């Protein structure tokens, strides 16, 4: 009765040997080629360039020209 004072979850239990892990899926052989290609950030669309220019115009303080 060695485990009489231990709480329910702490009692000594016989543990079975864990089952071996299932075989993992093989790695995708084409993923390395895709990663090695010259892939990078995409070019911003023209619409976003126009919007940025429009925002900059609104933000700028426009002053009338003196003649």
Secondary structure, 3 states (H helix, E strand, C coil): CCCCCCCHHHCCCCCCCCCCCCCCCCCCCCHHHHHHCCCCCCCCCHHHHHHHHHHHHHHCCCCCCCC
